């Protein structure tokens, strides 16, 4: 786990995985919010209270935001490395 903070290599190598996790977490957060809205509008409990569904949605969206941030940093670092390699060839 410490490898994440020792250099940019980890972020560049795992940017695809972070993008997939960000997508899943974002859609999961949207689904949790929709279930919370349906639960509150129908005045029934769908296993949890509506506020619990909203809190799950917020937690999932915050996790997704972190994944998307890691993905964006990985893309940026890859672009900088590619640009540096192109300049050194010239």
Protein Blocks (a to p, Z undefined) as FASTA:
>chain_A
ZZmmnpmklmmmmmmmmmmmmmmmmmmmmmmmmmmmmmmmnopaehiafklmmmmmmmmm
mmmmmmmmmmmmmmmmmmmmmmmmmmmmZZ
